[in-house]
Amino acid sequence: MLVVVYVETVPEHLRGYLDRYLNEVRSSIFVGSLSGPVAERLWRVIDERAGAGDAFMVTPTGEEIGYRIAHRDDGVWQMKDHGGWPLPTRRRMSNNDTR
């Protein structure tokens, strides 16, 4: 299955790990073809090793829109369902939040 991964401000060793499985077609955008179990394992590794960084993984599904977006919760962005379409939106920050 086709897999697209986007990472931002992650450690270099994670980028090196992604290079083993996917091609970096642009800075921070990785694309490749993986089996379902390998893609799931790759996502777990990304989530564990990304530190304070952000990451998305897009994989195909049998649902109406045809894909699923896995997103690492970085505290700033969240995935919201808008009529069946997943859209990343910025979280509202409180007055005490310095991000």
C-alpha positions in Angstrom: 0.0 0.0 0.0 1.1 3.6 -0.7 2.3 5.4 2.4 3.1 9.1 2.8 4.8 10.4 5.9 5.5 14.0 6.8 7.7 14.8 9.8 8.7 18.1 11.3 11.5 18.9 13.9 12.2 15.2 14.6 15.6 13.8 15.5 18.0 13.0 12.7 18.1 9.3 13.7 14.3 9.0 13.0 14.9 10.5 9.5 17.5 7.9 8.9 15.2 5.2 10.1 12.5 6.4 7.7 15.1 6.4 4.8 15.3 2.6 5.3 11.7 2.1 4.3 10.7 5.2 2.3 12.1 7.7 -0.2 12.4 11.3 0.9 10.9 13.0 -2.1 11.1 16.5 -0.6 12.5 17.7 2.7 10.5 16.0 5.4 8.1 14.2 3.0 8.6 10.4 2.7 6.8 8.1 0.3 6.8 4.4 -0.3 5.0 1.2 -0.7 4.7 -1.0 2.5 2.6 -3.8 3.7 -0.1 -3.0 6.3 1.8 -4.6 9.3 5.1 -2.8 8.3 3.3 0.5 8.0 1.7 0.0 11.5 5.0 -0.8 13.0 6.6 2.2 11.3 4.0 4.5 12.7 4.6 3.1 16.2 8.3 3.8 15.8 7.6 7.4 14.5 5.3 8.0 17.5 7.9 6.7 20.0 11.0 8.4 18.6 9.7 11.8 17.3 10.4 13.5 20.6 8.7 17.0 20.6 8.4 16.8 16.8 5.3 16.5 14.7 4.3 13.7 12.2 1.5 12.6 9.9 1.1 9.3 8.1 -1.4 8.9 5.2 -2.5 5.4 4.3 -5.2 4.1 2.0 -8.5 2.7 3.4 -11.7 1.2 2.0 -13.7 4.2 3.4 -15.5 6.7 1.3 -12.6 9.2 1.1 -10.1 6.5 0.4 -7.4 7.3 3.0 -6.7 7.7 6.7 -4.5 10.2 8.4 -2.6 9.2 11.5 -1.4 12.2 13.4 1.0 12.5 16.4 -0.6 14.7 19.1 2.0 17.5 19.5 -0.4 19.6 21.5 -0.7 22.3 18.8 -2.5 20.5 15.9 -5.4 18.1 16.1 -7.4 16.1 13.6 -11.1 17.1 13.4 -13.8 15.3 11.4 -15.6 17.7 9.1 -18.4 15.8 7.5 -16.3 12.7 7.0 -13.2 14.6 5.9 -10.2 14.7 8.3 -8.8 18.2 8.6 -5.8 19.3 10.7 -6.7 22.3 12.8 -4.8 24.4 15.3 -5.8 24.0 18.9 -6.9 27.2 20.7 -4.3 28.3 23.1 -5.1 29.5 26.6 -3.6 32.8 27.8 -1.2 30.8 30.0 0.2 28.7 27.0 3.4 30.0 25.6 3.5 27.9 22.4 
